[in-house]
Amino acid sequence: MTRIFSLLAALLLAAPAVARAPTLDAVAEHYVKLSLVVGTHEDGYIDAYYGPPAWQASAKADKRPLSALAADATSLAADLSAADRANRKAPSLVRRRIAFLHGQIRAMQTRLAMLQGKKLSFEDEAEGLFSVRPTLKPLAAYDPILAKIDALVPGEGALSDRVDAFNMRYRIPPDRLDAVMRAAIAECRARTLAHIALPSNERFDLEFVTRQPWSGYNWYKGDAHSLIQVNTDLPIFLSRAVDLGCHEGYPGHHVLNMLLERNLAKRRGWVEFTVYPLFSPQSFIAEGTANYGIDLAFPGEERLRFEAKTLYPLAGLDPAAARAYFELGQAMRALSGARLTIDALYLDGKIGRDQAVELARKYQLMSKARADQSISFAERYRSYVINYGLGQDMAQAYVERAGRDPAARWKAMEHIIGGPTVPAELAR
């Protein structure tokens, strides 16, 4: 018997050790550190970071080439797959965490391939970076919408010129811009606070900037603090006050980042939510919910009533003219998908820049300067543009499946922006 036990012990000692799957926390830490290193190769790749400063310093000292980072990302994806298999029966929130990491790491791999020169079609790029494959309509599908808008803005000349001239009547004077923006943000915040509890120390700074390809930006600093910037290169129309107040602030980017930091980074110690790589599915959720948040905060004609009562007087504009402007804005929303088609044609090399600008003028009904800014955005951020219109459509569909009750819709919205949500979850 002693001999048998000795043989069994010897066999056990000689057997190869079974490798344990990496923990999710280990995978998450690896993901954050690798994201920061990738960020040293592309300015703007990291939109926000508020994790350990030492990790950022280490990333700056990491001189590995892109090919080595791509190999590291492949290894990271394999580790996540192993951790995924080990957590098949994990609670729902953990499964959502795993799905989030899969999408983020796949996006990192796609971006690294692009940085090394790989050419992707607009649709393939969007799917790789944002986990959604857009369906692009031919521009002719938007011609009936242009015909309807033509009836709203009668007159001579090109429709884009007429619409631009009409919009210029609603320009916010530069010396009134700060007051109008702050009033709009305050109302967006009040409406959000009525449904979502925010950290007591939450705050934002507001700045006006120039020479940017975007009209507004939220730079999240961590600890419930954001810097909201508004680009004043072009005239700012009155409708943009509520748009930017909700999108960049409440319940948009500022709120989403605060909730992820509070709910996941701090309460659960999930370090992957201390970094935000811009070219990732996280942006699809962020931009889509930020756009839909405007309608959620101001349903129906509530926006029209608020603007006419509060913002028009602050801007020195006539409230009696508010309805005509509101109705034009509502009609033009149906043109949002045209931007994707135009950008895809341009980025895929099927049309030149001048043609892209002219198509943007026609189908987005804007001045040449705004059309040029729109194409400049596409040149800088490429397929990122899908996150706005398509993201909004999917966020809206998800939230409004909760029913017509405003409280239920806000609860559904908080579920999206306060947890590890992926685009596929919106489709379900």
N, C-alpha and C positions, 0 to 999 in steps of 0.2 A: 504493500500500500504506500509505504514511504517512497518507494521507487517511482510509483505512478505519479504521486504528487510532485516529485522532483522533475519528472519529464514534462508535466503540465506547466510547471513554473518556467522551465526552460523554453517551452514553446511560446508562452506568453511574452517572455522577455525578448525572444527573437522576432516576434511578429512586428510588422511595420506599424508605426504610430498612425492613427487615423487623424488627419488634419481637421481641426475645428474650423467652422465657418467664421469669418470675421464678424464681429458684432456690428450692429447698425451704427452705434456711436463711433466705432473706429472708422467705418466707411465714411460717415458724415465728416469727421475731422479731416480725413484724407481729401475729401471733396472740397472742403473750404480752403485748405492749404494749396491744393492744386489750382483752384479757381484764382487765387491771389497771384500765383506765378503766371498763369495765362494772362492775367491783367497787366503784367509788366510788359507784355508784347503788344498790347493794343490799348491805346488810350480810350477810356470810356467803357471798356468791357465790364469793369466793376462799377455798378451804379451806386452801391452803398455797402459799407462794411463797418461793423461796430463790435467785432470780436477782439480777441487778445492782440494788442499792438505788436507783441513779439512775433506773431505769425506773419504779420504784414512786413515787418523788418526782414524776416527770414526769406520771404518771397522775393523781396527786392535784391537780396544777395544771391538768389538762385539763378545761375547763368546757363541753365540747360537750354538747348535749342528746341525749336517747335517739334521736331521729330521725336525727341525724347519725351516731351510732354504728351504727345499723342500716344506713345507707347504706355506711358503712365496712366493715361485716361482709359486705355483698353484694359489694363490690369485692374483699375478701379471698378470698371463696369463688371468685370468677372467677379470681383469680391462682392459687389452688391448682389449679383445673381445668386451667389452662394448664401449670402445673408437672407435673401428673399426666400430661398428654399427652406432655410431653417426657421423661418417665421411665417409659414403658410397659415397657421392657425392663430396668428396674433390678432389682437383686437382691431376693430375697424380703423381707429385713428392711426395705429401703427402701419396697417396696410396702406393707408393713404400716404403716410410718410414714405414708404418704400416706393410707391408709384411716383411720388414727387421726385425722389432722388433719381429714379430711372430716367425721367424726362430731362432733368437738369444735366445729368452726365452725358446723355445722348446729344444734347445741345452743345455741350463742351466739345465732344468729339467732332461734331459737324463744324463748329467754328474753327477748331484747330485745323481741320482739313482745308477750310476756306483760306485761312491765314497762310497755309502752305501752297496756295495757288489753285486748289481744286475749284472747277467751275461747275455750278449747279444751276438748274433751271429755277425760275422764281418759285414754282410750286414745290420742287424738291427741297430747296433751301428753307422755305417756310415750314415744311413738315419736319425737317431735321432740327431746326432751331426752336420751333414753337409747338411742336407736336400736333399741328393741325394742317391739313392740306386744303388750301382754298379752292373754291370753285369760281372761276372767272367768267363773267358774262361778257358777251360781245358788246362793244360800245353802242351799237345800234339799239340794244335793248333799253337804253336810257333816252332815246329820242322822244318817246311819248311823254316822258316826265318833263323834258325841256319844253314841249309844246304846252303843257299845263302851266309851267312857270312863265312862259311867254305871255300868257293871258293875264297873269298877275302884275306884270311890269310892262305895260304897253309903251309904244314909242318907236322911234326910228333907230336904226343902227343895230350892231350885233347885240344879242341878248346878254352876253357877258359884260359888255360895256354898260348896258342899261342897268343890270343888276348891281354892278360896282358903283355906279352913280347913285343908285337908290340907297345902297348901304352907307355911302359916305354921308348921307343925311343923319346917320345915327352914330357918327364918330364921337367917341368920348374926347373932349378937349384935354390936351396933356396936363393942364393945371388942375383938372378935376379927376384925373385917373386914379390917384391914390385913394381918394375918398370913396369913389365908386367901387373900386376893387375891395376895399376893406369892408364896406357895407355888404357886398355880395358874399364875401367869405364868411362874415359874421352870421348871415342868414343861413348859409349852407351848414355852418357848424351847429346852429341852434336846432335845425331840423334833424340833423344826424344825432345830436345828443338826446333828442326826445326818444330815440329808439336803441342807441348803442352806448353803453357805458365806456367812457374813455379814461385813460390814466389822468389823475388829478394834476400832474405836472406837464401835460401836453401843451405844446406851444409851437409857433412858427414865426419866421422872419419873412418879410416881403421885400423883394428888390426888383427894380426895373433895370433891364439890361439891353444891350444891342448886339448886333453882329452874330446872330445865332440862326441855325436852320429851323428851329422850332419856335412856337408862339408862347409856350409856357413849359416850366420844368419844376419838378419837386426833387430836391436833394435831401434825402433822409439822413440825419446825422446820428441817429440812435438816441436812446433815453427820451423817447417821445418828442423829439425836436426835429423840425423840418425847415429848410430854406426853400421858399417858393419864389421862383424868378419868372418875370413876365417880360417878353421881348417886345420892345417898342420900335423896332425897325420900320414897321408898317403901321398905318392907322389902326387903332383898336376900336372895333364896333361894340355897341352896348351889349349885345348878346354874349360877347366873350367874357363879360364879368362873371355871370353865373356859371358859364361853361368852365372857366378856369378855377373859380372858387370851389366848385364841386369836384372837378377832375383832379386838380393838383392837391386839393385840401380835403374837404368833407363831403361825402364819404369815400373820396378817392384815395390817391396815393398816400397822403399823410396818415389816414386812418388805417388803411391796409397794413402799412409798415409798422405802425404802433401795435396793432393787434398781433401780428406775427411775432414781433419782439416780445410782447408781454406773454402771450399764450404759449408760445413754443420755445423761443430762445431762453426766456427767463424761467418760466414755470416748469418746463420739462427738460431744459438743458440741451435742446436739440440745436447743436451749433451750426447746422447748415442754414439756419434762419438768421445768422449774423452776417451773411454775405448775400448779395443780390447781383448775379451776373446778368447784364442787360439782355443779351441774346439768349434767351431761355424761355421755357413755357411759363415761368413766373411772370414774365412781361405780358403774355397773352391774358392771364388772369388779371393782372394789375391794370392794364389799359382798358380791357373790356369792361370790368366792373366800374372803373373810374368814369367811363363814358355813360354807362347805364345809370350810374349813381345820380346823374343830373335829373333824369326822368323820375327816379325813385324819390328824390328829395322834393321835386316840383312836379307832381302828377297833373295831368290835364292842363287847365289854364291857370294853375296856381303861380306858375312862373310869370305869365303875362301880368297877372294882378300885382305881384311883388315888384316887378320891374317898373310898371306904370306908376305905382304908388311911391316907391322909394328911389329907384335908380335913375329914372328919367329926370326927376327934379335935381338930384345931385349932379347929374351930367349937364344940366341946363338945357335939356331937350323937352319937347312937347309931349306929354303923356297921351294926348289925343291921337298921336301917330303910332302908338305902340302896337295896336292890333295888326295893322298892315305889315309891319316888320316881323311880327311874330308869325303870321301866316306864311310869309315868304320863307322864313327859316324852317318851318315845319315841312313845306313842300320840297325844299332843297335837300332835306335829309335823305330822300330816296335816291339821290345821286351819289351817295358815299361809296358804293361799290365800284363806280367808274374809276375811282382813284387806283384801286388795285389793278384793274385791267391796264390802265395807262402805264403805271409803274412797271408792271410785268413786261409789257411790250418794250419799254425802254431798257430795262435792266437785262432782258434777254437779247438785246441787240437787234430787235425787229424794227425799231424806229429810232431816229436820231433825237438829240436833245431839243432842237428847235421844234420838231414836230410834237414831242412830248409836252412842251410848254403850251403850244397852241391847243392841243387836245385837252390839257388841264384847264385852259381858259374856257373852252367850249363846254366841257362836261362837269366842271366844278364851278363854273360861273364866277370867275375871279379876274382881277386885273393881271396884267402881264407880270408885275412885280410879285404878286402873291403866287402866281403859277410858277415863276422862277424859284421862289422859296420852297414851294411844294416839291419840285423836282430836285432841288438841292438836298432836301430831307431824304428823298429816295436814294440819292447818290451816297449819302452818309450812312443811312440806316437800312437801306435795301428792303427786304421782305418784312421788316418790322412793321410796315404799314398795315399788315393784316390784323394786327392786334387791336386796332381801334374799332373799325366797323364790324368785322366778323366777331371779334371778342365781345363787343357790345350785344350783338344779336344772340350769341350763345348765353351770355350772362342774363340777358332779359328773359329768354325762354326758360332758363332754369328757375329764376326767381319767381316769375309769374305763374309757373306751375304750382306754386304754393297757394294760389287762390287770389281773390280780389281784396282780401283784408290787408290793409297796410301793415299791420303788426306782423302778420305771417310773412309778408314779402321782405320786410326788414330783417326778420329772423333768418330767412333763407340767404339774404345778402351777407349777414354777419357770418353765417356758416362758410360761405365762399372765401371771404376776405380774412377771416380769423383762423383759418386752418390750412393744412397742406393740400390745397386743391390743385387738380390738374385739369386740362381742357376736356379730357374724356369724361370726367365726372359731370361736367356741365351738360354734355350730350345725353347722359343717362337721366 
